[in-house]
Amino acid sequence: MNKIEKIKEYLLKNPSKLRKDYATTAELFNTNYEVIRGTARRLRKELGDTEYQKEKEVINIEEQENDLKVYVENSSRVKSIDDLIKHCKIDLNEWEINKYDIGTYEVTGFNKDNYPTTVTMYRMKAWLTRVKPELNLNLISKQLKEDLKELSPIVKRKERERTDRQDMYLLEISAFDLHLGKIGIKGDDYSIEIAETRLFDAIDHLLYRSQGYNIDKILFIIGNDFLNSDGDWPIPSTTKGTPQFNSNYHIDCYRAGRKMLIKAIEYLTERAPVHVMVVPGNHDRESMMHLGDTVQLYFENNENVYVDNGDCLMKMMVYGKNMVIADHGDGPKIQNLPAIISQRYKNAWSDVDFVEVHRGHLHTNKASKLAAIEELSGITVRNLSSMSATDYWHDSKGFIGNIKKAQAFLYHRFNGLQCIMNYNVDIN
């Protein structure tokens, strides 16, 4: 047997060598590369290039307790890790991929017309680890369904009736510091008519926002510089005599404000009984007490309205476990409030769990850098905003940019403050 015959015999026994490793075979038979390549080509032609058209795809899977190794060779269909997962039917809920490696090589063969063609073949290795049971989503789902299948159907909770005193709320509406009669700077127009529109827009908005709650009572705090001045003689001025520029005579502001408050209270009674707190401010201390007296007289025989126009400038009401206090904010210092409140309302102090103090005067929800809300011995103190315009004095001092707003607070009868809602004035 000559050398060529020996080479043919070797290639037939090792069909993978018919298309590759020519240099290795040449070295084995001590000949050159072209002799081997030519012999392989002629042999493929003699065989019709069918059985040896390509090597068979090899897939090998080695599974251990917590590890899985997958080898794929001589493949023209497994070209990516996704193909490997699909063709090897790997469950990614059970196994997670640690790493994988992909390689390619080219194989030249002949098509049915005996023309040479080159095909890219792929080989791939992947190493996987079994997913921990606590991370196996399918297993968790099955276990959960198995665990819950014996449960009886959930019975829908019956709606509570309005007579259930455990689920009632107090709605506080605070439209502080309207300053009827104030003159706004250019670009921030203001008048009695604008003030009235803002007040009723705020009430409508806040009532709408609260309609999902069982409102047992409404607390309506009036005053807090409701009027911009306390009189016109000898000039329009605050209670202490600070001159004011007003758009209308004081008596006109007073009469318009009286109608406005009565109308607002009647509107609120359509929703729930109303508790009115009259809190005079530093601009209208006497006039606001007179307004409060008028409102109290008007609703004297109305069982749905209670007007607190007492001599004390600080007003308080108890609702369930809540104590709500209002004062204008120009009197006691904030650090003195716990001592004052605990003594002034000592008969109710021990029966409540939640204490809120709401103050006006500053026309803003104080920013955090100015200590907007402070917790003092279980008392929450808030300075509330104003819907009035910016006047010349505030503008000259740089007190600008505050959001003009009214606020509402929802108190659960026994579980304290639940929600704060804002009405921000739309400034064009």
Beta strands, then each sheet from edge to edge (+ up, - down):
strand 1: 58-63
strand 2: 67-75
strand 3: 95-110
strand 4: 116-130
strand 5: 169-174
strand 6: 215-223
strand 7: 274-279
strand 8: 305-308
strand 9: 315-319
strand 10: 322-327
strand 11: 354-359
strand 12: 373-376
strand 13: 379-383
strand 14: 405-412
strand 15: 416-424
sheet 1: 1+ 2- 4+ 3-
sheet 2: 8+ 7+ 6+ 5+ 14- 15+
sheet 3: 9+ 10- 11- 13- 12+
end
